């Protein structure tokens, strides 16, 4: 709706939550099943849709470096270990939340590309470690810098207060699923 110069009539402001697909779905459910509250869809549906969009945006950066999401995750977990940039396969699986079979497949590809090496542990000759090579260290450092630039770009639409509120709320909610049993609130 346009307004004439000098007119007091202004177009109605619309909040994004009033016009997105999730709002449309909720409106349809309210019409069809008014006895059921669809309000959780507002949060969960938007999180699900946002996660799908973010995944596409994140994976595009990984592809720029010839990596899949899982391969980036393995290299990042090794880099975060600090010098000498190695972890046991068990530690690596724990830090990446990848199954042992999935981890083996990713490590095979990364080793073939010369980005990691698997060798006998220096501290325990019976154990094995997975370690970054010099090429792997260089690649993950460059990929991580690009990844962080991308993530900063992706959250730029939110002001600092919104970021803090969203992060805090999500951290509390996630803890309900991932906190050790002893720390979960009683039901």
Phi, psi and omega in degrees: 000129178260158179242152177278147177304135179084352180281146177275348181289131179234147176296147179293135177281137178245132175277142181308326181293345181273345189232002181275175183298323181296318178299321179296317178297316179298318180299319179295318178293323178298323179290314186279326181225069185297343180280351181248129180280113180269014185302326178301332178299331180300318181275307185292317179298317179291322176298317181297314180294319179296318179300320179296316178295317181295321179302315178300314181294320180289316182296331180296325178289316179301316180299326178302336181253011178074025184241151168270171177302313181295322179292318175302316182299318179295311180299319180295319179296322177291319181295320180293343180292340184081167182303125020264022173058055180217155176212158172288159177304323178296315177297319180296317178298319179294319183284341181249350184055039177253141177295160181299322178294317178294322179295317180300316180297316179294317180295323177302313181294316181294324178291318177300327180277357179077021183264337176224166171223149175248131183210173177289138180291138179290328183275339181214102186300342178277340183268165178238155174228157172247129185226149173290142169272174177300320177295321178296319178297315179299315182295313184291327177296316179292317181295320180294319177300314179294321179298315181291323174300317180296314180296321176299319178298317184293331180261002184300334180288347181259139176280170186301321180295316178297317179301314180297317180294316180295314181298316180297315179296317179294322179297317179295317181294315179299324179298334177295336180259329189248351180291148176303149182313317183296335183265352181284142179294147178290146181266000000 
